[in-house]
Amino acid sequence: MGLLGGGDILGNGIYYHWYKGEMSDFTFRYYGFEWVHPLPEPFLSIFYIVGFLLGLAVALGWRFRITAPLFALAFSYLFLLEKAHYLNHAYLFVWLSWLLALTPAWREFSLDVRREPSEWSPVAPAWSVYIFPLLMGLVYFWGGIAKINYDWLIEAMPLHMWLQRRADMPVLGALWAEKTTAYVMAWGGMLLDLSAGFLLLHKRLRWLALGLLLLFHATNHLIFNIGIFPYLSMVLTSLFFAPDWPKRVVEWLAQKSWASRSMSGQLQGWIRGWKSRVASAHAEARPQRFWQREARYARPLILALVALIAFHCYLPLRHWAFDSDVNWSEEGHRYSWRMMLRSKQGGGNYLLVDRATGAEEIVLPYEHLNPKQYRKMVTHPDMILQYAHHLRDTRAAAGQDVAVYGRFRVRLNGRSRQEFIDETVDLTKVEWQWFGRKDWVLREGE
């Protein structure tokens, strides 16, 4: 996970910062984390490089107790830096990185153990083994629940739209263009998500589930640009198997006759050398003392983990408490594993009215935001409100008191564009509310 996360940090720097240059003067920050700001150059570029190196250090188990929390902090900072870049897998990775920092993941095969064999331990607390597949099981299950809706199952939308865009793909293009393909993938994806976690718990059926999930994630990677999520999903899915499976795979490769003689010898020599390094009386006694010392933290830790699981069971359900369609209003969309469920496009502008003179001015946000920020903002009410407040505050700093009205139209799942924001509401007077339907956000077709 450290290597994937470090690669994601560096990839964001290479693609968005250095290649695309998509760093505008304004950033959409998460409510409650408005204090998170981009570092000035050259420190932001240095951050991307250091974040990658921290991920590499975590993967190798080098100074794990220091580098793992620092890596979690770095990835959290990257996540909080720009709301327009929100991805479900990035949110999941924030939780995973902090949980990983709490585990004794360095205590078997790591540079820390190579440096200090007394740190070696053949055992780990049960929670550190089960919490990661449990979280992945929740992602699969709630992702399946979210797919039980009219557009996805009855209309096969927006999946059919996305597949049609790949109709020019060699060999498979004609298959993607068929509406039947969209229905098969929509229903198959829903059923697989709902059953994956349960199938992976069964010792025999987990191989079937693994094969289906490999096909599922490979297809997603082929058709959609969804970053590291397919790779992360397979890493987490593999944790449903016995914890020592990587070591057994290495030993199996070393014993196979078809493996090259030099490779087999190197693997076997590496395994023997590692075992001899940690096979000492001191190393055998250390784990018992370590776990006796850590046992006093077991109860509060278990309570915290139960609260964490309850929290992740509540978030995907919270949109039912709102009198609105989550795919349209976005109320309850984030943090709920509603992945690749809707296609939304929009556009619009702001009307600024000077309260003193009545003079009107139209502000085109695409002239001041980068393309991704604009695409996300016009379909998300919270971001529309944030930018309206930004316009209010910048004009106030210049001595001008203005009213700001949003004029936006949005299209959901290929339907015609509809009014999205009530144009009669002065957004400078609206404060963000965490729960409940926003009256200034119109219903689809209203």
N, C-alpha and C positions, 0 to 999 in steps of 0.2 A: 504493500500500500504506500510505503514511503516513496518508492521509485515512481509510482503512478502520480502521486500527489506532487512530488517535486517536478516531474515532467510537465504537469498541468500548470504549475506556477511559471516555469520557464516558457512554456508554450504560449501562455497569455501575454507574457512580455514580448516574445518574438512577434506574435501575430498582431495583437491589438496596439501595442505601444511602439515597437520599432518598425514593423512592416506597414501596418495600416495607419499608424499615427493617430489612432482614434482616442485622443485625450483632449476633451473640450475643457473650457474654463469652468463648466458647471458639471457636477456629478450628482446623480440621484442616490441619496443615501437612505438607508433603512431607518424607519421611525424608531427612536430610542438610541440610534447610533449615529446621530448627526455629527458627532464630534470626530468621526473617522474621516480623515482627509488624505488625498494623495500626497506622497512625499515629493519634495522638489527634486529636480534633476541636479546632480547625477544619482541621488540617493534612491530614486525609484528604480532605475536600471540596476543598481547594485542589489536592491531588494530581490528582484527577480532571480538574479544569479545566486544569491545567498539562500533563497528559498529552495532552489533546486539542489544545492549542495546539502542543505539540511535534510531534504527528502532522501538523498543518497546515503547520508550518514545513518538515518533511521533504518533504511533497508539493509545496511551492512551491520547494524548494531554497534555503531561507534559512539561511545559516550551517550548511550541511549537515554539515560535519565535526565540529561541536559538537552540533547538535540531533539528528542521527541516532543517535549512541551514547546520548545522554540519553533519547531516545525508546525505544530498545531496552531500556535499563535500567528505564524506567518500565513498559513492557509486561511485562517479566520479573517485576517486583515485583508487578504486578497478578495475574499467573498464579500466582505462588508464595504469594499471600496466603491462598487458601482452596482446599483440595483438593476440596471438595464442588462447586466450580464448574468442575472440569476438563472441557475440551472438546478434541477432537482439533485443531480449527482454531486454538484458542488456543496449544496446544503448537507447532503448525507455525509460527504467527506469531512466536513467540519466536525460533525459528531464523532465520526470514526477516528479522526486524528487525535481528538482529546481522550477518547476511550483507550486508544492504543497507548497513549502516554501513561496511562494508569496501570497498564499490564506489565508483567515481567517478561516481555517478549524477547529480551536480549539474553535470557538465561540458558540457552542451549547452544545454538550455532550462531555466534556473533563475534565481532572483533573484540568486544568487551570481555567475553569469556576466553578468547585466545590470549588476551593481555593478562587476564586474571582468572585462571582456572577455578579458583575457589568460588567464583560467582555462578558456576554451572549448577543447574538444577533440572532433573528429569520430570518434575511435576509443576503444575500451575493451578491456581485457584479455578474452580469450575466456571465461575462467572466470566472469566477472561477468555474461556474457550467457547462458551455458548452465546455470549452477548452479540457477537458479530453476525453469525448466521441467523440469530433471532431478528436482528434489525433488517437483514436482507429479506427474511421471510415476510416481515411486515410490509416492506417495499413492494414485493410481488403481490401480496394479498390485497393491499389497499389500491394498488395499481389496477388489479382486476375488478375490484368493486367500482372504481371510478369509471370503468369502461361500460358498466351497465347503464346505458342511457340511449335515448332514441336515436340520436344522430349516429352514434358509433355502431349500434347493432342493426338498426332497421334501414338506415340510409348508407351505411358503410362510409360515412363522412367524418372527418375530412380525409380518411385514408385513401379513398378512391381518387381524390384530387391529387394527392402527393404521388401516388403510383403512376398516374397519367403523365406526370412531368418526367418520369423516367422511361417513357415509351420509346425513346430513341436509343436506349441502352442496347448494346449488342447482345444477341442471343435471347436475353430475358425480356427485352423491351415489349414484345407482343403480349407476353404473359402479364406484365404489369398493367397494360392498357385495359384488360378485361375487368368488368365490374365484379364478376364471380370471384376473381382473385382477391379483390378488396374484401368481399364478404367472408371468404375463407380465412383471411388473415385477421380480420376484425374479431370474428367469433373464436378463432383459434388462439389469438393473443389473449382474449379475455379469459378463456378456460385455462390456458396455461398459467397465467398470472395467479388465478384463484387456487390452482392445485399445486403449483411448483413447490411451495414450502412444505406441504404435506407429503408429496411424493419424495422429496429429498430426505425426509426423515425415515423412510422405509429402506432397509438395506438392499433389497433387490430392485425396487422400483426407482431408486435414486439414479441408477445408470440410464434408465429410460428418460427420466427428467433431465439429466445432464445433457443427453444427446439432443433433446428437444430445445433446451435452452441455448445450446451452442448454435443450433440452426436459427433460433429466434434472434439471438444477438448478432450473429453474422449477417443475417438479412437486414437487420436495422442498420448495421454499420455500412452495408452496401448501398442502401437506399437513402438513409438520412445522415445528416451531419450532426451527430450528437456527442462529439468529443470522446472522452475516455470512458463514458458510461458502460458500453459493452464490455470493455476490459475489466473495469472495476466490478461489474456484476459477476463476471466469471470468477474473479479472484474470491469474492465473497461467497459465491455458490460453492466453490471448492472447499470452504470451511465446514460444509455439512458432512464432509467425509472425516475419517479419523485424523486427529491432529498431527500424527506422525507420517502422513502420506507423502510429503515431499522427501523425507529421508528414505522411505521405502522405495520411492521411484528412483532415487540416486543409486541405492543398493541394487535394485533390479537391473538398471542400466549397466552397472559394473559387472554383473554376473552373466549378461546375455552374450552368447557366442557370436552374434552378428555384429556386436560392437567391436570397433577396432581394438587390436591388442594393446596399443599404447593408451587409448582412451580408457579401456577397462582397468589397466594397471594404474593409471593416474587416479581414477576414482577410488579404487580399492585402497591405494596408498594414502589418499587424502582422508578416507574414513578411518583407517587404522591410526593415522597420525593424530586425528582429532580425538579419538577415543582414548588413546594413551595419554594425551595431554590432560584430560579431565579426570582420568581414572585414578584418583588418590583418596586416601581416607579423609583428608580435609574437605575435598569436594563433595564426598558422600555425606558428611556431617552437616555441611553448610545449609542445605535446603531445609532440614528440620528446624534449625535455629531460626532461619529466616521466616518460615511460616508461623512459628510460634510467636515471633515478634509482631507479625502482621495480622494475627488473628483478632486482635483487639479492634481493628478497623472493619471487621467483616460485617457486623450488623448495620452500622450506618451506611456502608457501601451498598449492601443489598437493598436497603430502603431507598437509597438514591436511584438505583437501577430500576426498581419497581416503579418509582415515580417517573423515570424516563420513559419506560415502556408505556405507562398509562398516558403520558403526554403525547406520545406518537400514535396512540390509538384514538385520542381525542381530536387531534388536528385534522385528520382526513374526514371527520364527521361534522366539523363545526359549521360547514356551509349550510347544513340543514336548519340551523338556527336563524338563518337570514332569509328574508322574504325576497329572494332574487335568484336568478339563474347564474350559477357560479361561472359557467363558461362565458357568459356575457359580462357580468358585473365584476368578475375577478374576486369577489368576496369569498375568502376561504380557499383560494386556488393554490397559493404558495404553500410549501411545506407539507403538501397532502398527497404527493406521489401521483398527481394528475398529469401523467407524462404523455406527450404527443396526442392529445385528445381533441384539440380544436385548432382551427386555422382562422386567424383574425388579421385583418388588414384595415387600416384607417388613415385618416388625414384630417388636417384642420389647422386652425389658427386661433389667436387670442385677439379680442377687441378690448383695447384700453381706452377708458374714458376719463379725462381729467376732471376731477370733482369741482375744481374752481372755475374752469372756463368752459367745460362741456366739450372740449376738443377731443376728437376720436382718432385713434391710431391702431392700425392692424400690425400685429407682430407675428411673423412666420417663424415658428420654432425650428424648422429644419435648417434655417440659415445660421443658427447659433449652436446646434447640437450636432454630434456626429451621426451618421446614418443609423447605427444600431440603437442609439439613444432615442432617436426620433421614432423609429418603427415600434419600439416598446412603449414609449410614452403615450402615443395616440390611442392605444388600446387598453391602457391601465389607468383607472381613475385616480389612484393615489399619486401617480407620477404627473398626471395632468394638474392636480392640485398643487403638488410641490413646485412645479415650474411657474404656476400662477403666483404662488407666494414669493418665488424668486423675483419675478417681474415687479411685484408690489414693493419688495424690499429694496431692490436696486433703484427704482424710481424714487422711493422715499429718501434714500441716501442722497439723491440729487435734488431734493427739495420739492418733489412733485407727488401729490396725493392722487392716486388713480384707482378706479374700479376695473376689475379684470373679469372678462366674460369668455368662457371657452366655447368654441364653435367646432365641434368634431363630429365626424360621421364614421361609422365602423361597420364592417361586413364580417359576419360569422359563418364559417363553414360554407362559403360559396354563395350565400344568400345575398340579396341586394343590400346596399349600404343604408344604414339607419342612423338617425340622430342618437348621439351617445351621451352628451352632456346637456343639461338644461341651460339654454343660452340666456335665460332671464336671471340666473343666479350669479351674484357678484362673488367670485371665488375668493376674493380677499377677506371676506367675512366668514368663510367656511373654515372650521377647524377639523382636522382629521379625527374620526372616531374609530376606535378599534373594532367594535362589534355593532352589528345592526346594518340595515339597508341604508344607503346614502340617498336621500331624496333628490339630490342634484344629479344623480346618475339615472338616466331614463332606462326603462325596460326596453327590450328589443321590440321594435315596432310601435313603441308608445308615441 
